[in-house]
């Protein structure tokens, strides 16, 4: 009997100790929320910096390969095809990083929109469910975007332009005689067969290379133009990055 009483007493003491660790006054709650906001803002900024680094790498790759490919006739057009592959790899890396960034960005926007904005300009129509949404996200962290959705967003906002520039440079490379090793004085290709011959890549005939590149770009274009999934601010947000 005494052992049971001791066990119940120790359980109550441990429960009381856990309760004492939680903020008990409005000022303590506000102080805790401010520190939490700073922590989430730091994590969001860190992932934002990682995303920017990947974009900078992709821009550097595109600029360097354009310089190498178009500066001398001896460079092969395969350099630009290699650049397309590298940009695709960096897009995949950035999409993974963006999924993590989107989690913290959504939490930050919930606090800013539903707490700080209410302090500055109270809105009677605004509810208090934001705290429960953030608490559920903290208890059960999950991605708000799928991998393909993250790729779609980064492709449409940043990487589409890089692919477009590489494609134009590749078309210029295989269709301009002055950019070929056996260049002539003509400014433009004199026939389609000349362009097809310049597009040869190792054992692959030029026509097959052109077909592969066109199919790749048509697939990318269709992927970029598909409609966005809209699940409210916690999924996407009003301010896109």
Sine and cosine of phi, psi and omega as CSV:
sin_phi,cos_phi,sin_psi,cos_psi,sin_omega,cos_omega
0.00,0.00,-0.70,0.71,-0.01,-1.00
-0.91,0.42,-0.59,0.81,0.01,-1.00
-0.92,0.40,-0.63,0.78,0.03,-1.00
-0.91,0.42,-0.66,0.75,0.03,-1.00
-0.90,0.44,-0.66,0.75,0.03,-1.00
-0.89,0.45,-0.63,0.78,0.02,-1.00
-0.91,0.42,-0.67,0.74,0.02,-1.00
-0.91,0.41,-0.62,0.79,0.01,-1.00
-0.91,0.41,-0.67,0.74,0.01,-1.00
-0.92,0.39,-0.58,0.81,0.04,-1.00
-0.90,0.43,-0.66,0.75,0.03,-1.00
-0.91,0.41,-0.62,0.79,0.01,-1.00
-0.91,0.42,-0.67,0.74,0.01,-1.00
-0.91,0.40,-0.60,0.80,0.04,-1.00
-0.92,0.40,-0.63,0.77,0.05,-1.00
-0.92,0.40,-0.58,0.81,0.03,-1.00
-0.92,0.39,-0.64,0.77,0.04,-1.00
-0.91,0.41,-0.63,0.77,0.01,-1.00
-0.91,0.42,-0.59,0.81,-0.03,-1.00
-0.93,0.36,-0.33,0.94,0.03,-1.00
-0.97,0.25,-0.34,0.94,-0.02,-1.00
-1.00,0.08,0.51,-0.86,0.03,-1.00
-0.90,0.44,0.67,-0.74,-0.08,-1.00
-0.93,-0.37,-0.24,0.97,-0.02,-1.00
-0.86,-0.51,0.36,-0.93,0.02,-1.00
-0.84,0.54,-0.61,0.80,0.02,-1.00
-0.91,0.41,-0.62,0.79,0.04,-1.00
-0.92,0.38,-0.63,0.77,0.04,-1.00
-0.89,0.46,-0.71,0.70,0.02,-1.00
-0.88,0.47,-0.67,0.74,0.01,-1.00
-0.89,0.46,-0.68,0.74,0.02,-1.00
-0.90,0.43,-0.66,0.75,-0.01,-1.00
-0.91,0.42,-0.62,0.79,0.03,-1.00
-0.89,0.45,-0.71,0.71,0.02,-1.00
-0.91,0.42,-0.62,0.79,0.04,-1.00
-0.90,0.43,-0.67,0.74,0.02,-1.00
-0.87,0.49,-0.68,0.73,0.03,-1.00
-0.89,0.46,-0.66,0.76,0.01,-1.00
-0.90,0.43,-0.71,0.70,0.02,-1.00
-0.91,0.42,-0.61,0.79,0.03,-1.00
-0.90,0.44,-0.62,0.79,0.05,-1.00
-0.91,0.42,-0.67,0.74,0.02,-1.00
-0.92,0.40,-0.66,0.75,0.03,-1.00
-0.89,0.46,-0.68,0.73,0.01,-1.00
-0.90,0.44,-0.62,0.78,0.02,-1.00
-0.89,0.46,-0.70,0.71,0.02,-1.00
-0.95,0.32,-0.53,0.85,0.08,-1.00
-0.89,0.46,-0.62,0.78,0.04,-1.00
-0.92,0.40,-0.62,0.79,0.04,-1.00
-0.91,0.42,-0.63,0.77,0.04,-1.00
-0.89,0.46,-0.70,0.71,0.00,-1.00
-0.89,0.46,-0.59,0.81,0.03,-1.00
-0.89,0.45,-0.69,0.73,0.01,-1.00
-0.90,0.45,-0.67,0.75,0.05,-1.00
-0.89,0.46,-0.65,0.76,0.03,-1.00
-0.90,0.43,-0.63,0.78,0.06,-1.00
-0.88,0.48,-0.70,0.72,-0.02,-1.00
-0.90,0.45,-0.69,0.73,0.02,-1.00
-0.89,0.45,-0.65,0.76,0.02,-1.00
-0.90,0.43,-0.66,0.75,0.03,-1.00
-0.88,0.48,-0.73,0.68,-0.01,-1.00
-0.88,0.47,-0.72,0.69,-0.02,-1.00
-0.89,0.45,-0.68,0.74,-0.03,-1.00
-0.92,0.40,-0.70,0.72,-0.03,-1.00
-0.94,0.33,-0.54,0.84,0.10,-0.99
-0.90,0.44,-0.67,0.74,0.01,-1.00
-0.90,0.44,-0.68,0.74,-0.02,-1.00
-0.93,0.37,-0.68,0.74,-0.12,-0.99
-0.97,0.26,-0.64,0.77,-0.11,-0.99
-1.00,-0.10,-0.12,0.99,-0.06,-1.00
-0.99,0.12,-0.39,0.92,-0.05,-1.00
-0.61,-0.79,0.61,-0.79,0.02,-1.00
-0.92,0.38,-0.35,0.94,-0.06,-1.00
-0.97,0.25,-0.27,0.96,0.00,-1.00
-0.97,0.25,0.59,-0.81,-0.07,-1.00
-1.00,0.04,0.50,-0.87,0.03,-1.00
-0.93,0.37,-0.27,0.96,0.05,-1.00
-0.89,0.45,-0.35,0.94,0.07,-1.00
-0.87,0.49,-0.65,0.76,0.01,-1.00
-0.94,0.33,-0.59,0.81,0.08,-1.00
-0.90,0.43,-0.63,0.78,0.08,-1.00
-0.89,0.45,-0.60,0.80,0.06,-1.00
-0.89,0.45,-0.61,0.79,0.06,-1.00
-0.88,0.47,-0.64,0.77,0.03,-1.00
-0.92,0.40,-0.67,0.74,0.01,-1.00
-0.90,0.43,-0.67,0.74,0.03,-1.00
-0.89,0.45,-0.61,0.79,0.06,-1.00
-0.90,0.45,-0.68,0.74,0.05,-1.00
-0.88,0.48,-0.70,0.71,0.01,-1.00
-0.92,0.40,-0.56,0.83,0.08,-1.00
-0.89,0.45,-0.65,0.76,0.03,-1.00
-0.91,0.42,-0.66,0.75,0.04,-1.00
-0.90,0.44,-0.69,0.72,-0.03,-1.00
-0.92,0.39,-0.58,0.82,0.03,-1.00
-0.89,0.45,-0.63,0.77,0.05,-1.00
-0.90,0.44,-0.70,0.71,0.01,-1.00
-0.91,0.41,-0.58,0.81,-0.03,-1.00
-0.91,0.40,-0.53,0.85,0.02,-1.00
-0.89,0.45,-0.64,0.77,0.06,-1.00
-0.93,0.36,-0.69,0.72,0.00,-1.00
-0.86,0.51,-0.62,0.79,-0.07,-1.00
-0.91,0.42,-0.50,0.86,0.03,-1.00
-0.89,0.45,-0.79,0.62,-0.06,-1.00
-0.95,0.32,-0.57,0.82,0.05,-1.00
-0.89,0.46,-0.65,0.76,-0.01,-1.00
-0.91,0.41,-0.65,0.76,0.03,-1.00
-0.90,0.43,-0.69,0.73,0.00,-1.00
-0.87,0.49,-0.69,0.72,-0.01,-1.00
-0.91,0.41,-0.56,0.83,0.05,-1.00
-0.89,0.46,-0.71,0.71,0.00,-1.00
-0.92,0.39,-0.69,0.72,-0.03,-1.00
-0.91,0.41,-0.70,0.72,-0.11,-0.99
-0.97,0.24,-0.62,0.79,-0.15,-0.99
-0.97,-0.23,-0.20,0.98,-0.01,-1.00
-0.89,-0.46,-0.89,0.46,-0.04,-1.00
-0.92,0.40,-0.64,0.77,0.03,-1.00
-0.91,0.42,-0.55,0.83,0.05,-1.00
-0.92,0.38,-0.55,0.83,0.04,-1.00
-0.92,0.38,-0.69,0.72,-0.05,-1.00
-0.96,0.28,-0.65,0.76,-0.02,-1.00
-0.55,-0.84,1.00,-0.01,-0.06,-1.00
-0.86,0.52,0.66,-0.75,0.04,-1.00
-0.83,-0.55,0.90,-0.44,-0.07,-1.00
-0.91,0.42,-0.43,0.90,-0.03,-1.00
-0.98,0.19,-0.26,0.96,-0.02,-1.00
-0.96,0.29,0.70,-0.72,0.01,-1.00
-1.00,-0.02,0.00,-1.00,0.00,-1.00
-0.94,-0.35,0.29,0.96,-0.05,-1.00
-0.97,0.26,-0.17,0.99,-0.05,-1.00
-0.87,0.49,-0.61,0.79,-0.01,-1.00
-0.90,0.43,-0.64,0.77,0.04,-1.00
-0.92,0.40,-0.58,0.82,0.02,-1.00
-0.91,0.42,-0.70,0.71,0.01,-1.00
-0.92,0.38,-0.66,0.75,0.02,-1.00
-0.88,0.48,-0.66,0.76,0.02,-1.00
-0.92,0.40,-0.59,0.81,0.05,-1.00
-0.92,0.39,-0.56,0.83,0.02,-1.00
-0.96,0.28,-0.61,0.80,0.00,-1.00
-0.96,0.27,-0.60,0.80,-0.04,-1.00
-0.75,-0.66,0.97,0.23,-0.02,-1.00
-0.89,0.46,0.72,-0.69,0.04,-1.00
-0.51,-0.86,0.40,-0.91,0.05,-1.00
-0.96,0.30,0.63,-0.78,0.04,-1.00
-1.00,-0.03,-0.31,0.95,0.02,-1.00
-0.84,-0.54,0.61,-0.80,0.14,-0.99
-0.97,0.24,0.20,-0.98,-0.02,-1.00
-0.89,0.45,-0.67,0.75,-0.01,-1.00
-0.92,0.38,-0.58,0.81,0.03,-1.00
-0.92,0.39,-0.62,0.78,0.05,-1.00
-0.91,0.41,-0.66,0.75,0.05,-1.00
-0.89,0.46,-0.66,0.75,0.00,-1.00
-0.88,0.48,-0.68,0.73,-0.02,-1.00
-0.92,0.40,-0.70,0.72,-0.02,-1.00
-0.95,0.33,-0.57,0.82,0.04,-1.00
-0.91,0.42,-0.70,0.72,-0.07,-1.00
-0.95,0.33,-0.50,0.87,-0.09,-1.00
-1.00,-0.09,-0.54,0.84,-0.09,-1.00
-0.81,-0.59,-0.83,0.56,-0.25,-0.97
-0.97,0.24,-0.34,0.94,0.04,-1.00
-0.86,0.51,-0.62,0.78,0.02,-1.00
-0.93,0.38,-0.59,0.81,0.02,-1.00
-0.92,0.40,-0.68,0.73,0.06,-1.00
-0.88,0.47,-0.65,0.76,-0.02,-1.00
-0.89,0.45,-0.68,0.73,0.01,-1.00
-0.91,0.42,-0.68,0.73,0.03,-1.00
-0.89,0.45,-0.63,0.78,0.01,-1.00
-0.91,0.40,-0.68,0.73,0.04,-1.00
-0.89,0.46,-0.67,0.74,0.01,-1.00
-0.90,0.43,-0.62,0.78,0.01,-1.00
-0.91,0.41,-0.69,0.72,0.05,-1.00
-0.88,0.48,-0.66,0.75,0.03,-1.00
-0.90,0.43,-0.63,0.78,-0.06,-1.00
-0.91,0.42,-0.69,0.72,-0.09,-1.00
-1.00,0.07,-0.15,0.99,-0.05,-1.00
-0.91,-0.40,-0.02,1.00,-0.02,-1.00
-0.94,-0.33,0.91,-0.42,-0.03,-1.00
-0.85,0.52,-0.58,0.81,-0.03,-1.00
-0.92,0.38,-0.29,0.96,0.01,-1.00
-0.99,-0.12,0.17,0.99,0.04,-1.00
-0.96,-0.28,0.36,-0.93,-0.03,-1.00
-0.87,0.49,-0.69,0.72,0.04,-1.00
-0.99,-0.12,0.78,0.63,-0.07,-1.00
-0.90,0.43,0.50,-0.87,0.05,-1.00
-0.87,-0.49,0.04,-1.00,-0.06,-1.00
-0.97,0.25,-0.24,0.97,-0.02,-1.00
-0.90,0.43,0.58,-0.82,0.00,-1.00
-1.00,0.06,-0.40,0.92,-0.03,-1.00
-0.76,-0.65,0.36,-0.93,0.03,-1.00
-0.92,0.40,0.62,-0.79,-0.06,-1.00
-1.00,0.03,-0.20,0.98,0.01,-1.00
-0.32,-0.95,0.30,-0.95,0.05,-1.00
-0.93,0.37,-0.53,0.85,0.01,-1.00
-0.89,0.45,-0.54,0.84,0.05,-1.00
-0.91,0.42,-0.68,0.73,0.03,-1.00
-0.90,0.43,-0.68,0.73,-0.01,-1.00
-0.90,0.43,-0.64,0.77,0.03,-1.00
-0.90,0.43,-0.60,0.80,0.01,-1.00
-0.95,0.31,-0.36,0.93,-0.04,-1.00
-1.00,0.08,0.03,1.00,0.00,-1.00
-0.87,0.49,0.68,-0.74,0.00,-1.00
-0.74,-0.67,0.99,-0.15,-0.02,-1.00
0.87,0.50,-0.78,-0.62,0.00,-1.00
-0.98,0.22,-0.19,0.98,-0.03,-1.00
-0.99,0.17,0.78,-0.63,0.06,-1.00
-0.93,0.37,0.37,-0.93,-0.07,-1.00
-0.88,0.48,-0.63,0.78,-0.02,-1.00
-0.89,0.45,-0.61,0.79,0.02,-1.00
-0.93,0.37,-0.64,0.77,0.03,-1.00
-0.89,0.46,-0.71,0.71,0.02,-1.00
-0.88,0.47,-0.67,0.75,0.00,-1.00
-0.89,0.45,-0.65,0.76,0.00,-1.00
-0.91,0.41,-0.70,0.72,-0.01,-1.00
-0.90,0.43,-0.70,0.72,0.00,-1.00
-0.89,0.45,-0.68,0.73,0.02,-1.00
-0.89,0.45,-0.65,0.76,0.03,-1.00
-0.88,0.48,-0.70,0.71,-0.04,-1.00
-0.95,0.30,-0.55,0.83,0.08,-1.00
-0.91,0.41,-0.63,0.77,0.07,-1.00
-0.90,0.44,-0.68,0.73,0.05,-1.00
-0.90,0.45,-0.64,0.77,0.00,-1.00
-0.91,0.42,-0.69,0.72,0.05,-1.00
-0.90,0.44,-0.61,0.79,0.02,-1.00
-0.92,0.39,-0.63,0.78,-0.03,-1.00
-0.96,0.29,-0.50,0.86,-0.07,-1.00
-1.00,0.00,0.00,1.00,0.02,-1.00
-0.93,0.36,0.48,-0.87,-0.06,-1.00
-0.93,0.37,0.48,-0.88,0.03,-1.00
-0.97,0.22,0.52,-0.85,0.16,-0.99
-1.00,0.08,0.78,-0.62,-0.07,-1.00
-0.89,-0.45,0.91,-0.40,0.03,-1.00
-0.83,-0.56,0.53,0.85,0.03,-1.00
1.00,0.07,-0.06,-1.00,-0.13,-0.99
-0.93,0.37,-0.56,0.83,-0.03,-1.00
-0.93,0.36,-0.40,0.92,0.05,-1.00
-1.00,0.04,-0.67,0.74,-0.07,-1.00
-0.84,-0.55,-0.74,0.68,-0.03,-1.00
1.00,-0.09,0.41,-0.91,0.00,-1.00
-0.99,0.14,-0.53,0.85,0.02,-1.00
-0.98,-0.22,0.96,-0.27,-0.06,-1.00
-1.00,0.05,0.55,-0.84,0.05,-1.00
-0.72,-0.69,0.00,0.00,0.00,0.00
